Amino acid sequence: MREMYSLPFSHEDIFSGRAGEQIPYHRMYGKQYCVPALTVYTPEELEELHTAAGAVDAIYGKVMRFIQRYMPDSFLEHALGIHPGLIPAARMEAVTGGITRQDWIIGEAGLKCIENNTDTPTGIPESAALERILIGRTEDRTWTAPSVHMDARIRDCFRSWLTFYAEQGLEGPVTFTSYGEHVEDRTNTAYLMERCREAGYEVKYAPLEELEIVPGEALYHQGREIRLLYRLYPLEYLIGDRDETTGVDIGVALIELVRERQLGLMNPVQHVLMQSKGFMATIWSLYERNEQTPEYCGFTLFDEAEMEVISRYLLPTYFTAEPFEQSDVPYVAKSYWGREGRGTVLLDHQAESLSYLKRELETDVTGDGYMLLNKDEDEDEEVAAYYENQPKIYQQLVPMEQAVIQTEDGEYHGYLLTGVFVIGGHFAGMLPRVGEKVTGDMAYYCAAAVREAMNDEEEKEWKS
């Protein structure tokens, strides 16, 4: 059972001031999202997460390069599920290291990374800003904030990206875009925009719905040409976007600008390779066949240290459920492009569903909280079908650690998923969430904190 520390303050006490300004979506979907509580990690756990997250990120980067250089288009399209229109741009080698968030389970088997959001991770202001605010309210110097260096990591990441693009002749203001009316996405985007400004670059914000594209020419906002774009919008959505009024295939036209090196995207398009959950099955397949890679490409892909990282921190993941069904091992089926728990099913050896999470549709924020939309069954079924009908990978199931927190609705018994931000290739921060066995967007955020070891007298006084 994970240790949780409840702050002696109500939700309103915490979020009526600066914290609420930093995280205006502290309530979502009609209920509390950010809880005035801390998820307690030991110094040893934090140290191992630092090392493990960086090592896993390096494995992802190495396999990404291997796929870009050695795997045929047919593999990208069918094994990874990459839209054909994205493949040429996904092969373009950009600087490695971006803004990513790994999801970890800490349990009896040790630390296990179960997936990685490499395209459009959110939860950034919670970790980078709210964590320090909540720990500061404890007035206890034994607590430390594991995400304290996240702002610096973000600034360094933008410097790396923009230096790379400048070498290609792409310079000028950096435009940040998201759905303008979606409070969570806009807040995350604005937070990154401010860090980019602090790094010394001119920045502008343009709502996604206001962007205009002239195929073969440029991307514009209110007549201003955009050469550098941070977008909080998934590539697998973008490539299918079409302007119903003009008939222009917006996504195709935008990706063509990237291919022609007229537009620099952040995260770069190459990140879509790692975003596909087929990428996890690819890593495991290469791991199991590491001795055979010289026959294919002339060299052994993983060295001994990398093999140890994969064995220790990643889970057996396959393109078929057969290995688990034959060995009577519980497993998880995950849709390639599933997000927030959508398209994820926990299964036993008889393929009986243990848990399936489906998010209901919601409106954007009005006032100080989100409201649920009246359920549109036709549209809801369409959303569910989108995820359910995708190809799937199959991953060994490991138990999640249980956690009990106090919420406005009373005591909540849930399961802890530890998000770890890796930015520019380095550990940057943590995003703990307590939810169901499949962590969805109804999970609670409980800030990460590390409490330094105390002597017996200090321990007794702290518990009293």
C-alpha positions in Angstrom: 0.0 0.0 0.0 1.5 3.3 -1.1 1.9 5.9 1.7 -0.2 9.0 1.1 -0.1 12.2 3.1 -3.2 14.4 3.3 -2.6 18.1 3.7 -4.6 19.7 6.5 -6.4 22.0 4.0 -9.7 21.8 2.1 -9.8 21.9 -1.7 -10.9 25.5 -1.7 -8.2 26.5 0.7 -5.6 25.3 -1.7 -7.1 26.3 -5.0 -8.7 29.6 -4.3 -5.4 31.4 -4.9 -2.3 30.8 -6.9 -2.7 27.1 -7.2 -6.1 27.6 -8.9 -4.6 30.1 -11.3 -1.9 27.6 -12.3 -4.3 24.7 -12.7 -7.7 26.1 -13.6 -8.9 22.5 -14.3 -8.4 21.4 -10.7 -11.9 20.1 -11.1 -12.8 18.2 -14.2 -15.9 16.4 -15.5 -17.9 17.7 -12.5 -15.6 16.3 -9.8 -12.3 16.9 -8.0 -9.2 16.2 -10.1 -6.4 17.6 -8.0 -6.4 16.4 -4.4 -4.7 18.2 -1.5 -2.5 15.2 -0.8 1.0 14.0 -1.5 2.1 10.6 -2.9 5.1 9.7 -0.8 8.2 8.1 -2.5 11.4 7.1 -0.8 14.7 8.6 -1.8 15.8 5.2 -3.1 12.7 5.0 -5.4 13.3 8.4 -6.8 17.0 7.6 -7.5 16.1 4.4 -9.3 13.3 6.2 -11.3 15.9 8.8 -12.4 18.2 6.1 -13.7 15.6 3.8 -15.1 13.5 6.5 -16.9 16.6 7.8 -18.7 17.7 4.3 -19.7 14.3 3.4 -21.1 14.2 6.7 -23.0 17.6 5.9 -24.5 16.2 2.4 -25.6 13.2 4.1 -27.2 15.5 6.5 -29.1 17.8 3.7 -30.3 14.9 1.6 -31.6 13.3 4.7 -33.2 16.5 5.2 -35.2 16.7 1.5 -36.1 13.2 1.6 -37.5 13.8 4.9 -39.4 16.9 3.5 -41.1 16.3 -0.2 -41.5 12.6 -1.1 -41.5 10.5 -1.0 -44.7 7.4 1.2 -45.1 5.3 -1.9 -44.9 6.5 -2.4 -41.3 5.7 1.1 -40.3 2.2 0.9 -41.8 1.2 -2.5 -40.6 3.2 -3.4 -37.5 3.2 0.2 -36.1 -0.1 1.3 -37.6 1.4 4.5 -39.0 -0.8 6.3 -41.5 0.9 6.1 -44.9 0.8 9.9 -45.2 2.9 10.2 -42.1 5.6 7.7 -43.0 8.0 9.9 -45.1 8.0 12.6 -42.4 8.4 10.1 -39.6 11.6 8.9 -41.3 13.1 12.3 -41.1 15.7 12.2 -38.4 15.4 15.1 -36.0 17.2 15.7 -32.7 16.5 12.9 -30.2 14.9 13.7 -26.9 11.6 15.6 -26.6 8.8 16.2 -24.2 7.6 12.7 -23.2 5.9 11.0 -20.2 6.4 7.4 -19.3 3.9 5.5 -17.1 5.3 3.2 -14.4 3.9 0.7 -12.0 5.8 0.2 -8.7 5.0 -3.2 -7.2 6.3 -6.5 -6.0 8.1 -7.1 -9.4 9.9 -3.8 -9.0 9.6 -0.8 -11.3 7.9 -1.5 -14.7 7.3 0.9 -17.5 4.0 0.0 -19.1 3.8 2.6 -21.8 5.2 6.0 -23.1 3.4 9.1 -24.3 5.9 10.5 -26.7 3.7 12.8 -28.8 1.4 15.0 -26.7 1.8 14.4 -23.0 -0.1 16.6 -20.6 0.0 17.0 -16.8 2.9 19.4 -17.1 1.8 22.3 -14.9 0.7 19.9 -12.2 4.2 18.5 -11.9 6.2 21.6 -12.7 4.2 24.1 -10.6 1.5 22.6 -8.4 3.8 20.0 -6.9 6.0 22.8 -5.3 2.9 24.8 -4.2 1.5 21.8 -2.3 4.8 20.8 -0.8 5.3 24.4 0.3 2.0 24.3 2.2 3.3 21.6 4.5 6.0 23.9 5.9 8.0 20.8 6.6 11.6 20.8 5.4 11.8 17.1 5.2 9.8 17.1 2.0 11.4 17.6 -1.3 9.8 18.1 -4.8 11.1 15.6 -7.3 9.9 17.8 -10.3 11.9 20.9 -9.1 14.1 20.9 -12.2 11.3 20.4 -14.7 11.2 24.1 -15.9 14.9 24.0 -16.7 14.6 20.7 -18.6 11.8 22.3 -20.7 13.9 25.3 -21.5 16.9 23.1 -22.5 14.6 21.0 -24.7 13.4 24.0 -26.7 16.9 25.2 -27.1 17.9 21.8 -28.5 15.0 21.7 -30.9 15.3 25.3 -32.1 19.1 25.0 -32.6 18.4 22.0 -34.8 15.7 23.8 -36.8 17.9 26.9 -37.1 20.5 24.8 -38.8 17.9 23.9 -41.4 17.0 27.6 -41.9 13.8 27.5 -39.9 13.8 30.5 -37.6 11.4 33.2 -36.3 8.7 33.2 -33.7 7.7 29.9 -32.2 3.9 29.5 -32.4 2.1 27.4 -29.8 -1.3 25.8 -30.7 -4.0 23.8 -29.0 -7.8 23.9 -29.1 -8.3 27.4 -27.7 -11.4 26.6 -25.7 -10.1 23.4 -24.1 -8.8 24.6 -20.8 -6.5 21.8 -19.9 -4.8 21.7 -23.3 -4.5 25.5 -23.5 -3.0 25.7 -19.9 -0.4 23.0 -20.7 0.4 24.7 -24.0 0.7 28.1 -22.3 3.0 26.7 -19.7 5.4 25.4 -22.3 5.2 28.6 -24.2 6.3 30.6 -21.2 9.3 28.3 -20.6 10.3 28.7 -24.3 10.1 32.5 -23.9 12.3 32.2 -20.8 14.8 30.3 -22.9 15.2 33.4 -25.1 12.8 32.9 -28.0 9.9 35.0 -29.3 6.6 33.1 -28.8 3.0 33.5 -30.0 -0.2 31.6 -29.3 -2.6 30.6 -32.0 -5.8 28.5 -31.4 -5.8 25.4 -33.5 -9.1 26.4 -35.0 -7.7 29.7 -36.3 -4.7 28.2 -38.2 -4.9 28.4 -42.0 -2.9 26.4 -44.5 -2.2 27.0 -48.2 -1.1 23.7 -49.6 2.5 23.8 -50.9 3.0 27.3 -49.6 2.8 27.8 -45.8 0.9 27.7 -42.6 -0.6 30.9 -41.4 -2.3 32.6 -38.4 -4.1 35.8 -39.2 -1.8 36.4 -42.2 1.4 35.7 -40.3 3.5 32.8 -41.7 4.4 30.1 -39.2 7.8 28.3 -39.5 8.0 26.7 -36.1 5.0 25.1 -34.4 4.5 23.4 -31.0 1.2 21.6 -31.3 -0.8 19.9 -28.5 -2.7 17.8 -31.1 -2.1 14.1 -31.9 -0.5 13.3 -35.2 -2.8 10.4 -35.8 -5.8 12.8 -35.7 -4.0 15.5 -37.7 -3.2 13.4 -40.7 -6.9 12.7 -41.3 -8.1 16.3 -40.9 -10.0 17.8 -43.8 -11.6 21.2 -44.3 -15.2 20.4 -45.2 -15.7 23.8 -46.7 -12.7 24.0 -49.0 -12.1 20.3 -49.4 -8.4 20.8 -48.4 -6.8 17.9 -46.7 -5.3 20.0 -43.9 -3.2 17.3 -42.2 -1.7 16.1 -45.5 -0.8 19.6 -46.5 0.8 20.4 -43.2 2.9 17.2 -43.2 4.0 18.0 -46.7 5.3 21.4 -45.4 7.3 19.4 -42.8 8.7 17.1 -45.6 9.8 20.1 -47.6 11.5 21.5 -44.5 9.3 24.6 -44.6 7.8 23.9 -41.1 9.4 22.6 -37.9 7.1 20.6 -35.6 7.6 20.0 -31.9 7.5 17.2 -30.8 9.0 16.2 -34.3 7.0 13.8 -36.5 9.4 11.0 -35.7 7.8 10.8 -32.2 4.7 9.2 -33.8 6.7 6.0 -34.2 7.2 5.7 -30.5 3.7 6.8 -29.7 2.3 3.7 -31.4 1.9 0.9 -28.9 3.1 -1.4 -31.6 6.5 0.2 -30.8 6.5 -1.6 -27.4 6.0 -4.9 -29.1 8.7 -4.1 -31.5 11.2 -3.4 -28.7 10.4 -6.8 -27.1 10.6 -8.6 -30.4 14.1 -7.1 -31.1 15.1 -7.9 -27.5 14.2 -11.6 -28.0 16.0 -11.7 -31.3 19.0 -9.6 -30.4 21.5 -12.3 -31.5 19.9 -12.4 -34.9 20.1 -8.7 -35.7 23.6 -8.9 -37.3 22.1 -11.1 -40.0 19.7 -8.3 -40.8 21.6 -5.1 -40.4 25.2 -6.1 -39.8 25.4 -5.3 -36.1 24.0 -6.3 -32.7 21.3 -3.8 -31.8 21.5 -4.0 -27.9 24.6 -4.3 -25.8 24.5 -6.2 -22.5 23.6 -3.1 -20.4 20.7 -2.3 -22.7 19.5 -5.9 -22.6 19.5 -5.7 -18.8 17.4 -2.5 -18.9 14.8 -4.1 -21.2 14.6 -7.2 -19.1 14.4 -5.3 -15.8 12.1 -2.4 -16.6 10.0 -3.3 -19.6 7.3 -6.0 -19.9 6.9 -8.9 -22.4 4.7 -7.3 -25.2 3.6 -9.0 -28.4 1.6 -8.5 -31.5 -0.5 -11.6 -30.5 -2.0 -12.8 -27.3 -0.9 -16.4 -28.0 2.2 -16.4 -25.7 0.1 -15.4 -22.7 -2.8 -17.8 -23.6 -0.4 -20.7 -23.9 1.4 -19.9 -20.6 -1.7 -19.1 -18.6 -0.4 -15.6 -17.7 -2.7 -12.6 -17.3 -2.3 -9.9 -19.9 -3.5 -6.5 -21.1 -4.8 -5.8 -24.6 -4.1 -2.2 -25.7 -5.2 -0.4 -28.8 -2.4 1.2 -30.8 -3.6 4.7 -30.3 -5.5 4.3 -27.1 -5.4 7.4 -24.8 -6.6 7.9 -21.2 -7.4 4.2 -20.8 -9.6 4.1 -23.9 -9.1 0.9 -25.9 -7.5 -1.0 -22.9 -8.8 -4.3 -21.6 -7.4 -6.4 -18.8 -7.7 -10.1 -19.5 -7.1 -13.4 -17.8 -6.0 -16.6 -19.6 -9.5 -17.3 -20.8 -9.8 -13.9 -22.4 -12.5 -12.8 -20.0 -12.6 -9.0 -19.6 -11.7 -8.0 -16.0 -11.9 -4.2 -16.6 -12.7 -1.9 -19.4 -12.7 1.8 -19.1 -14.6 4.1 -21.5 -14.6 7.9 -21.1 -17.9 9.7 -21.5 -18.0 12.8 -23.6 -17.6 16.1 -21.9 -18.0 19.8 -22.5 -15.3 22.4 -21.9 -15.0 24.3 -18.7 -17.6 26.9 -17.7 -17.0 28.9 -14.6 -14.6 27.0 -12.3 -15.3 23.4 -13.3 -16.1 21.0 -16.1 -19.7 19.7 -16.7 -20.7 16.4 -18.2 -22.4 16.6 -21.5 -25.7 14.8 -21.8 -24.8 11.4 -23.2 -25.2 11.1 -26.9 -25.3 7.4 -27.4 -24.6 7.4 -31.1 -21.6 9.7 -30.7 -20.4 7.8 -27.6 -20.6 4.5 -29.5 -18.7 6.1 -32.4 -15.9 7.1 -30.0 -15.8 3.7 -28.4 -15.7 2.0 -31.8 -12.7 4.2 -32.9 -10.6 2.7 -30.1 -12.0 -0.8 -30.0 -11.5 -1.3 -33.7 -7.8 -0.4 -33.8 -5.1 -3.1 -33.9 -3.9 -4.2 -30.5 -0.8 -5.2 -28.7 -0.7 -7.6 -25.8 1.3 -7.0 -22.7 1.9 -8.9 -19.5 -0.3 -7.7 -16.7 1.4 -6.7 -13.5 -0.6 -5.7 -10.4 -0.8 -2.0 -9.6 0.0 -0.7 -6.1 -3.1 0.2 -4.1 -3.6 3.7 -2.5 -6.2 5.3 -0.3 -6.9 9.0 -0.5 -9.4 11.4 1.0 -11.5 13.2 -1.6 -14.5 15.6 -1.3 -16.7 12.5 -1.9 -15.1 10.6 0.9 -12.4 7.9 1.1 -11.3 6.5 -2.3 -9.6 3.2 -2.7 -7.7 3.2 -6.0 -4.5 2.2 -7.7 -1.4 4.2 -8.3 0.1 4.9 -11.7 3.4 6.9 -11.6 3.9 9.1 -14.6 7.6 10.1 -15.2 8.4 13.0 -17.5 11.5 12.6 -19.5 12.4 15.8 -21.3 15.4 16.2 -23.6 16.5 12.6 -22.6 16.6 13.3 -18.9 14.3 12.7 -15.9 12.3 15.9 -15.4 9.4 15.2 -13.0 6.6 13.0 -11.8 2.8 12.8 -12.3 1.2 10.4 -9.8 -2.5 9.5 -10.4 -4.8 7.4 -8.4 -7.6 5.7 -10.3 -9.1 2.4 -11.3 -7.1 -0.6 -12.6 -7.1 1.1 -16.0 -6.0 4.6 -15.3 -8.3 7.0 -17.2 -9.0 10.7 -17.2 -11.2 10.4 -14.1 -8.1 9.5 -12.0 -7.0 11.9 -9.2 -3.8 13.8 -9.3 -1.8 13.5 -6.0 1.5 15.4 -6.2 4.7 13.4 -5.8 6.9 14.1 -2.8 10.0 12.6 -1.3 10.5 12.6 2.5 14.1 12.3 3.6 14.9 9.7 6.3 14.3 10.8 9.8 15.6 9.5 13.1 13.2 7.7 15.5 12.4 10.9 17.5 11.6 12.9 14.3 9.5 10.0 13.0 7.5 9.9 16.2 6.9 13.7 16.2 5.9 13.7 12.5 3.3 10.9 13.0 1.8 12.5 16.1 
